[in-house]
Every structure is written in C-alpha cells, then in structure tokens.
Amino acid sequence: MIIGLDISGGDFAPNANVLGALSAIDQLPEDVQIALIGKHNEITSVLEAEKYSGSRLIIVDAPEVITMHDHPTRAIPQKPNSSISIGFDLLSKGEIDSFASTGNTGAMLVGAIYKVNAIPGVIRPCITSILPKENGGNSVILDVGTNADCKADVLYQFAKLGSLYAKNVLGIDNPKVALLNIGEEESKGNLLTQSAYKIMKGTDDFNFTGNVEGRDMFNGKADVIVCDGFTGNVVLKQAEGIYSIMKKRGIQDEYFDRFNYENYGGTPILGVNSDVIIGHGISNDVAVKNMLVHAYDVASTKLTKKIKEAFK
C-alpha cells in the first residue's frame, strides 16, 4: 500500500508533514510506503537533517503550491504541478491507494469530486468528525461543513455513509444512527429534519434510533449523528473552542483531552471513488502522523469498495 501525502499543505509545511511521515512509518506495517508529494529540495533537506536513509518514503516532486488563499475551483487547473493536483492525478491512476493533505480544504474537495468523482448514486459527498463519548469509544457526526444546505434525501445518504464508516473503520457493530434536532419527538424541528425523519423511520439501510438533542451528542446515545454541514460545522467549532478554553485555563481532564484534534489527524471524504483524507490546517507532526495512520485504517478496511456496493 502507498499513501500519498501533500507535503506543501498546512501552516507548518513542509517540516510538520515530513516529520509526521517519519513517525507514521514506525507505526504502519512494513509493506506500507508513503509518497511525499511536494518540492523535492524541501523534502530532502528535512530527511537529511533527520538522517533518514530508508526506502519506505518516496519523493514525488511537485514544484507548485496551492495556498489557503487560492480559489478552490480555479486552483487545480491553474496549478497542475501543485502537490494537490499531482496527488489526485496519482490517486486517479491508482499509483497511490489514498491521498492525505492538511492544505486547502476546498481544493481537496474539488479534486476529490472532479478528479476521482463521486460514487454513482451518492448525491453529495461529505466529511465527518469524531466526537468522543463520555463512557468510552467514539461517535461520528456528519456533515461538518461540505454541504451547508441539504435536502432530506441527502441527510438520508449521510446516515447511510456514516453508518458504513462507523461499522467498518470505528468497529461499531450495528451503529445507532440519530438525527440531530431540537427535540426528541418526531414532529420537532424544521422542515428539513421533519422530512428526513419520515424517510429514515423504518429503513433497513441503517439502524435509525430517532432524534437526539445537542446535550446527547457525547453520552453515547448515538454512534452516528446526522445533520447538515452548517449545523455540523458549528458543533465541531464549538467543541474545538471548549477544548481550547480549557487548555488556556490550565484545566486538564482525561475525557476532554480526547477532544484534541491531534489524536485524530484527519477525516475521510465519504462518497468519492477513492480514499481522500483531509487534515486540520494547523496540524503539527503528531496530527499528521495520526492522519496517515487513519488513512491506512480507512484503506485497509476497503471502506470505499463497501460504500460502492451499498450504493449500487
């Protein structure tokens, strides 16, 4: 297996990305290689400084960089020699098995949709985030920003995608799927959540357990929490904000320490034809390492293949 890594993406590129890759190969099986995609001289300078002489890191020269300020839809065609563009070219040709980046999220989404394409039957690919459960384990929330406006059938598909991810990657048997709402009753919510409830109720595609309120997101009541991308992004940023405030105030707690983004590294784009992992722009080497390990977990479970089969 070869995992592609965008070396030029993120606030601490290229050092954090190369160092993260060096740490990841110590945790990954020996038959896994990492393709470092970025400026050749920047990559080699870090590897030389670390005195690396192994064969599990492959250097792919990509002299251009898509920055955080580049327009996502224009960046890939205008910068064909960028690390993101070349990464998606390699992924579409099957020369790498997955592609991970902490760079421009919009460009990664555009590349995933237009370079490797959405899986037939998937209306809108989406991204997820992990929510630690207070009683142990993790749940997943989706969408968290890709699709700010959704229709009921899109939320239905998010539930299906999230259930497959929770079962195959998180190892949760028969995951409990719930709709994020302002009340538990079927009649609560806006037109979107009311309509989504009606089509989720009684489905055989996943284990739908009804609505959950915001106070139930961390207590294990649901393994998969479904919402539109606007709502999900607010939830995600609020959780990150609470963790940051606690850290600044010197409050340490075993449970809240699990909210540290470094622990998870990145999240897959669900619903596209290959494994694409997006990491946080402020990722350090620890977060990059965990992103690569997660990329391996997603690829080794053949999640994309299982999603394709589910959407036939």
C-alpha positions as CSV (number, residue, x, y, z in Angstrom):
1,M,0.0,0.0,0.0
2,I,1.2,3.5,-0.8
3,I,-0.3,6.5,1.0
4,G,0.2,9.9,-0.7
5,L,0.9,12.9,1.5
6,D,0.7,16.5,0.4
7,I,3.9,17.9,1.9
8,S,3.2,21.6,0.9
9,G,-0.2,21.9,2.7
10,G,-0.9,23.3,6.2
11,D,0.5,26.1,8.4
12,F,3.7,24.2,9.3
13,A,4.6,22.7,6.0
14,P,6.9,21.2,4.9
15,N,8.6,20.2,8.3
16,A,5.5,19.0,10.1
17,N,4.4,16.9,7.2
18,V,7.8,15.2,6.6
19,L,8.3,14.6,10.4
20,G,4.8,13.2,10.6
21,A,5.5,10.8,7.8
22,L,8.7,9.7,9.5
23,S,6.8,9.0,12.7
24,A,4.0,7.2,10.8
25,I,6.2,4.6,9.1
26,D,7.2,3.4,12.6
27,Q,3.6,2.6,13.4
28,L,2.4,1.3,10.0
29,P,3.1,-2.2,8.7
30,E,6.4,-2.6,6.9
31,D,4.8,-3.1,3.5
32,V,3.2,0.4,3.6
33,Q,5.1,3.2,1.9
34,I,4.4,6.9,1.9
35,A,4.7,9.1,-1.2
36,L,5.9,12.6,-0.1
37,I,4.4,14.9,-2.7
38,G,6.0,18.4,-2.7
39,K,9.1,20.4,-3.5
40,H,11.9,17.9,-3.8
41,N,14.6,20.1,-2.2
42,E,12.3,20.9,0.8
43,I,11.6,17.2,1.4
44,T,15.2,16.1,1.0
45,S,16.5,18.8,3.4
46,V,14.2,17.6,6.2
47,L,15.1,14.0,5.5
48,E,18.8,14.7,5.5
49,A,18.5,16.7,8.8
50,E,16.8,13.7,10.3
51,K,19.4,11.3,8.8
52,Y,16.7,9.2,7.1
53,S,18.1,6.6,4.6
54,G,15.2,4.1,4.4
55,S,13.2,3.1,1.3
56,R,9.6,3.5,2.6
57,L,9.4,7.2,1.8
58,I,9.0,8.0,-1.9
59,I,9.7,11.6,-3.1
60,V,7.4,13.0,-5.8
61,D,8.4,16.4,-7.0
62,A,5.6,19.0,-7.1
63,P,7.1,22.5,-7.6
64,E,3.8,24.4,-7.3
65,V,1.8,25.1,-4.1
66,I,-2.0,25.6,-3.8
67,T,-2.2,28.1,-0.9
68,M,-5.0,28.7,1.6
69,H,-5.8,31.9,-0.4
70,D,-6.2,30.2,-3.8
71,H,-9.8,29.8,-5.1
72,P,-10.6,26.0,-4.9
73,T,-12.3,25.6,-8.2
74,R,-9.6,27.5,-10.1
75,A,-6.5,26.3,-8.2
76,I,-6.3,22.8,-9.5
77,P,-6.5,23.6,-13.3
78,Q,-4.3,26.7,-12.9
79,K,-1.6,24.8,-10.9
80,P,-1.3,21.4,-12.5
81,N,2.1,20.9,-10.9
82,S,1.0,21.5,-7.4
83,S,1.2,18.9,-4.7
84,I,-2.6,18.6,-4.5
85,S,-3.1,18.3,-8.3
86,I,-0.3,15.7,-8.7
87,G,-1.6,13.8,-5.7
88,F,-5.1,13.5,-7.3
89,D,-3.5,12.5,-10.6
90,L,-1.6,9.7,-8.9
91,L,-4.8,8.7,-7.0
92,S,-6.9,8.6,-10.1
93,K,-4.4,6.4,-11.9
94,G,-4.2,4.0,-9.0
95,E,-0.5,4.8,-8.4
96,I,-1.3,5.6,-4.7
97,D,-4.0,4.0,-2.6
98,S,-5.1,7.0,-0.6
99,F,-4.2,10.7,-0.5
100,A,-4.0,12.9,2.6
101,S,-3.5,16.6,3.0
102,T,-3.7,19.4,5.6
103,G,-3.8,22.0,2.8
104,N,-6.6,23.9,1.2
105,T,-9.8,22.1,2.1
106,G,-11.8,23.5,-0.7
107,A,-9.2,22.4,-3.3
108,M,-9.2,18.9,-1.7
109,L,-13.0,18.7,-2.0
110,V,-12.9,19.9,-5.6
111,G,-10.1,17.5,-6.5
112,A,-12.0,14.6,-4.9
113,I,-15.2,15.3,-6.7
114,Y,-13.8,16.2,-10.2
115,K,-10.6,14.1,-10.3
116,V,-11.8,10.8,-8.7
117,N,-15.5,11.5,-8.9
118,A,-18.4,10.8,-6.6
119,I,-19.6,7.2,-6.3
120,P,-22.6,6.6,-8.6
121,G,-25.7,7.0,-6.5
122,V,-24.2,9.4,-4.0
123,I,-25.8,12.8,-4.3
124,R,-23.3,14.8,-2.3
125,P,-20.0,13.5,-0.7
126,C,-19.4,14.7,2.8
127,I,-16.9,14.9,5.6
128,T,-17.1,13.7,9.1
129,S,-15.7,14.4,12.6
130,I,-15.1,12.2,15.6
131,L,-16.9,13.0,18.8
132,P,-15.6,11.3,22.0
133,K,-18.2,9.5,24.1
134,E,-18.1,10.2,27.8
135,N,-18.5,6.5,28.5
136,G,-15.7,5.5,26.2
137,G,-15.3,5.0,22.4
138,N,-16.2,7.5,19.7
139,S,-19.2,8.6,17.7
140,V,-19.2,10.3,14.3
141,I,-21.0,13.4,13.2
142,L,-21.7,14.3,9.5
143,D,-21.7,16.5,7.6
144,V,-19.4,19.1,9.2
145,G,-19.0,21.7,6.5
146,T,-19.1,20.4,3.0
147,N,-22.8,20.9,2.4
148,A,-24.3,23.8,4.3
149,D,-27.7,23.4,2.7
150,C,-29.2,19.9,2.3
151,K,-32.4,18.2,1.4
152,A,-33.9,15.2,3.2
153,D,-32.6,12.6,0.8
154,V,-29.1,14.0,1.3
155,L,-29.3,13.6,5.0
156,Y,-30.6,10.0,4.5
157,Q,-27.5,9.3,2.5
158,F,-25.3,10.9,5.2
159,A,-26.8,8.5,7.6
160,K,-26.0,5.5,5.3
161,L,-22.4,6.7,4.8
162,G,-21.9,7.4,8.5
163,S,-23.2,4.0,9.4
164,L,-20.8,2.3,7.0
165,Y,-17.9,4.4,8.3
166,A,-18.7,3.7,12.0
167,K,-19.1,-0.1,11.4
168,N,-16.0,-0.6,9.2
169,V,-13.5,1.9,10.5
170,L,-14.6,2.5,14.1
171,G,-15.5,-1.1,14.6
172,I,-19.0,-0.4,15.9
173,D,-21.4,-3.3,15.4
174,N,-24.8,-2.1,14.1
175,P,-24.2,1.6,14.8
176,K,-27.1,3.6,16.3
177,V,-27.9,6.4,13.8
178,A,-29.7,9.6,15.1
179,L,-30.8,12.9,13.6
180,L,-29.6,16.0,15.4
181,N,-32.7,18.0,16.3
182,I,-34.1,20.5,18.8
183,G,-36.3,17.8,20.4
184,E,-36.7,14.0,20.5
185,E,-40.2,13.9,19.2
186,E,-40.8,13.0,15.6
187,S,-42.7,16.3,15.0
188,K,-39.9,18.5,16.3
189,G,-37.5,20.5,14.2
190,N,-37.6,22.4,10.9
191,L,-39.0,21.2,7.6
192,L,-35.7,19.5,6.7
193,T,-35.4,17.4,9.9
194,Q,-39.1,16.6,9.9
195,S,-38.8,15.3,6.3
196,A,-35.6,13.5,7.0
197,Y,-37.1,11.7,10.0
198,K,-40.0,10.4,7.9
199,I,-37.8,8.8,5.3
200,M,-35.3,7.4,7.8
201,K,-38.0,5.9,10.0
202,G,-38.4,2.2,9.4
203,T,-35.4,1.9,7.0
204,D,-33.4,-1.3,6.6
205,D,-30.3,0.6,5.3
206,F,-29.2,1.6,8.8
207,N,-30.2,1.4,12.5
208,F,-32.2,4.6,12.9
209,T,-33.0,5.4,16.5
210,G,-34.7,8.8,16.1
211,N,-33.8,12.3,17.1
212,V,-31.1,13.4,19.5
213,E,-30.6,16.9,21.1
214,G,-27.4,18.7,21.5
215,R,-27.0,17.6,25.1
216,D,-26.9,14.0,23.9
217,M,-24.1,14.2,21.5
218,F,-21.4,13.0,23.9
219,N,-23.3,10.5,26.1
220,G,-23.3,7.5,23.8
221,K,-26.9,7.8,22.9
222,A,-25.9,7.6,19.2
223,D,-22.9,6.3,17.3
224,V,-23.7,8.3,14.1
225,I,-25.2,11.8,14.4
226,V,-26.6,13.3,11.1
227,C,-27.1,16.9,10.3
228,D,-26.5,19.4,7.5
229,G,-23.0,20.8,7.1
230,F,-23.9,24.2,8.5
231,T,-25.1,22.8,11.8
232,G,-22.3,20.2,12.0
233,N,-19.6,22.8,11.5
234,V,-21.0,24.9,14.3
235,V,-21.0,21.8,16.6
236,L,-17.4,21.0,15.6
237,K,-16.0,24.5,16.1
238,Q,-17.8,24.8,19.4
239,A,-16.2,21.6,20.6
240,E,-12.8,22.8,19.5
241,G,-13.4,26.1,21.3
242,I,-14.3,24.5,24.6
243,Y,-11.2,22.4,24.4
244,S,-9.0,25.5,23.6
245,I,-10.6,27.4,26.5
246,M,-9.9,24.6,29.0
247,K,-6.3,24.3,27.7
248,K,-5.7,28.1,28.1
249,R,-7.1,28.0,31.6
250,G,-4.9,25.1,32.6
251,I,-7.8,22.7,33.1
252,Q,-6.8,19.1,32.4
253,D,-9.4,16.3,32.2
254,E,-8.9,12.8,30.8
255,Y,-12.2,13.0,28.9
256,F,-11.7,16.5,27.4
257,D,-8.2,15.7,26.4
258,R,-9.8,13.4,23.8
259,F,-11.1,16.5,22.0
260,N,-7.6,17.3,20.9
261,Y,-7.6,17.3,17.1
262,E,-4.1,15.8,17.1
263,N,-5.5,12.5,18.3
264,Y,-7.5,12.0,15.1
265,G,-5.4,13.8,12.5
266,G,-7.9,13.8,9.7
267,T,-11.2,12.7,8.3
268,P,-12.2,11.0,5.1
269,I,-14.3,12.4,2.3
270,L,-17.1,9.9,2.2
271,G,-18.8,9.1,-1.1
272,V,-16.0,9.5,-3.6
273,N,-14.3,6.8,-5.6
274,S,-11.0,6.7,-3.7
275,D,-9.7,7.3,-0.2
276,V,-9.1,11.0,0.4
277,I,-8.3,12.3,3.9
278,I,-8.4,15.9,5.0
279,G,-6.5,17.2,8.0
280,H,-6.6,20.4,10.0
281,G,-4.6,23.3,8.6
282,I,-2.8,23.8,11.9
283,S,-1.7,20.2,12.1
284,N,1.7,19.5,13.7
285,D,3.8,16.4,13.1
286,V,1.7,14.4,15.7
287,A,-1.5,15.2,13.9
288,V,0.0,14.4,10.5
289,K,1.2,11.1,11.8
290,N,-2.3,10.2,13.1
291,M,-3.8,11.4,9.8
292,L,-1.6,8.9,7.9
293,V,-2.4,6.1,10.3
294,H,-6.1,6.9,9.9
295,A,-5.6,6.9,6.1
296,Y,-4.2,3.4,6.4
297,D,-7.1,2.3,8.6
298,V,-9.6,3.6,6.0
299,A,-7.8,2.0,3.1
300,S,-7.2,-1.4,4.8
301,T,-10.9,-1.8,5.6
302,K,-11.8,-1.2,2.0
303,L,-14.4,1.3,3.0
304,T,-14.7,2.9,-0.4
305,K,-15.4,-0.5,-2.0
306,K,-18.1,-1.2,0.6
307,I,-19.7,2.1,0.0
308,K,-19.8,1.4,-3.7
309,E,-21.5,-1.9,-3.1
310,A,-24.1,-0.3,-0.7
311,F,-25.0,2.3,-3.3
312,K,-25.4,0.0,-6.3
